[in-house]
Amino acid sequence: MRRNASPRHLRTGLRRVLTTALLTALAVGTVGSVGTAGAQAQDLWHSDRRADVLKFPDSAQSTDQGIPAPERANGDLTRVHVVHGAHRISVRARFTDLRRVTATTGIIVRLQTNAGVRRNVLVLGTGSAQPGHHSVAFMAERQHCQVRQSLSYRENLMRVSFPRSCARDPRWVRVGIGSVTVDDIEDESSYLYLDDGFLGGAVGENLHLSRRVYAA
């Protein structure tokens, strides 16, 4: 059996991803927003358990070594809405609280289709107070995919969407979503906080997937 990914490796990977994302944001200069889904879209609503964030010290070696952090409101997923529209796939994530921190607040969206296509989309809060520069996003497997996102600290809400063509126009999708927050990514004593939006109080090797959401 393959051992679960180490949060130490996640921290290293996240630092590299964050740097790339911030450079992309500076190069692009603007951040897109997610449009409203059409009336024909098929969707899924899911409520996640509150106060179920887990924290991982830098010394942790596997995802089953998470420590419950019920006091952690920042990044605590509470509601997920997936829309599989005629042209785009959209995900809305609502939190107990969403704060601008010195390191990062982000979500990872995992997608699996009826044809076995897998995609991973990352949305990161940049920590910037400038309008239109709150977040950046990209698809790991398709760097040129037109990913749109928005982040509202006032509404405790993140949105992300991308064309169905980026996942080869699937008949249905299953979606996983997880939040990642780090207060100080350079400080080894700083905890890595994780919350799986479809798996209350636990974090597995991979994000837990939703039921099938069919295309409009």
N, C-alpha and C positions, 0 to 999 in steps of 0.2 A: 504494500500500500504506500502511495506517495505521501510524504510527510507534508503537513500544512505549511503554507508559506510563513516565513518568519517575519514578525512585525519590524525587526531590524532591517530586513531587506525591503519591506514595504516603505520604511522611512527613507532609505537610500533612494529607492525608486521614486518616491513621491517628491523628494527634493529635486531630482533630475526632471521629472515631469513638470513640477511647478516652475522651474527655471525656463523650460521650453515654452510653457504656456504664457508666462509673463512676457517673454521676448516676442511671441506671436502677437500678443495684445498691443505691445508698443509699435510693432510693425504695421498692424492693421489700423490701429487708432480708434476704432469704434467697435461697439458690441451690438449684435443683432437681438431682436426680440421675437418671441414665439407668437405666431398668429393664432386666432381662435379656430378651433376645429370645426369642420363643416357638419351640418345636421345629419349627414349620412354616416358619419364616423361611428365605429364600434369602440366601446370604451370599457374600462375596468376601474372601479374604485376599491381602495383597500385602506383600512385603518390599522396603523401599527401601534403596538403597545407603547404607552408613555413610560418615561424614566427607565428605559432598557438599554442605555448606552453602556458599552464595555470599554475599559481603558487597558492599554498594554504598555508596560514599562519597556524601556529599550532592551532590557535583558531577556524579555520573553522570547521563547523559541518556537511557539506554535499558536495557532488561533484559538486553541482550547484553553489557553492560559489567561484569557481576559478576566478582568476584575470588574464586577458590577459597579457602575458609577451613577446611581440614581439621582445624585445632585447635579449631574451634567445636563443642562438644558440646551446649551449650544450644540447644534447638530443632531438633536433628538428628533428623528422622523416620527410624524404622527399620522400623515395622510398621503397616499400616493394615488395619482390619477393617470392612467395610461389611455391614450387615444390612438387608434389605428385608423387613420383617415384614408381617403382615396389617394392622396399624394404624399402625405407626411405621417410620421410616427412621432407622437408627442408624449412627454412625461412631465407631470407637475409634482413637485415634492414640497410638502408643508412641514414645518418644524415647530417644536415647542418654542424655540428661540433660535435666532440666526444672528450671530454677531460678527462684526468686522474685527479680526484678530491679526496679530503681527505676522503669523505664518500663513495658514490657509484654512478655509472651510470649503468642502467640496462634496460632490456626489459622483458615484460611479454607476453608470447604467449598463447592465449586461443584457444582451439581446440574443435570443436563439429562435430560429425560424423553422417552419415545416420542412424546409429543404436542408436543414442542418447548418445553415449559415450562422456564424457567430460574430457578433460585433460588441465592442466595448467603447462607451462614450464617457469622457471625463469632463466635468464642469468644475471649475475652481473659482472661488472668490479671490479677487486680487488684493483686497484690503484697501483699495483706492476709494477715496471719498468723492472723486470726480464723477459727475453725471455721465452715464454711458460707459464707464470703465470699471464697473463692479465685478465683472466676471469674464472668463474666457472658457472656450470649450473646443474639443476636437474629438474625432473618432480615431482610435488607435490603429485600426486596420485600413482605414481609408482617409488619409490625411487631407485629401482635397474634397471630401464630402462637405456639403453646405450645412454645417451644424449651426443652429440658432439657439440662443439662450438668453435668459434674463435672470436677475437676482434682485430681490427686494428684502432689505434688512427690516424695513418697516412692517411688511406683511409676513415676514418669516417664510419666504417662498422662493423656490428655484424652479425655472422652467427650461426645458430643452426639447428641441425637435430636429428631425433630419428627414430627407427624402426617403421614401420607400425604396427607391432605386439603389440607395447605398447598401441595402440588405437584399438586393436582387428581387424586389417586388414580391414579398412573401404573401402567402395565403393567410397565414396566421403567425403570431409572434408570442413568445413567452418572455417576460421582462423581469429582471432582478434589479434592485436598487440598494445602494448602501451609501451612508455618509461617512466622511473622513474629516476629522478636525485635529489640528495640531496647533498648540499655542505658540510654541517656539521650536521650529524645525531644526535649528542648529544646536539646541540644548539637549544633550543626551539624557538629562533627568526629566525632560518634559514627556508627558504621556501622549501616546497616539490613541485617539478615541474613534471607535467604530460603532455603527448601528446598521444592521440589516433590516431594510424596510418591510420584508416579508417573513422575517424570522425573529419573533419577539424574544429578547433576552439572550440571544446566542449569535455567534458568528462562525460560519463554516468555512471550509477551504474555498468554496465558491459562493457567490451570492445566490440565495434561494430564489427560484423562478416562480413567477405567477402562473395562473392558469392560461390557457390559450386565449388570445385576443384576435379575433378575425378581422380581416380588412373590410372596409365599407363596401 
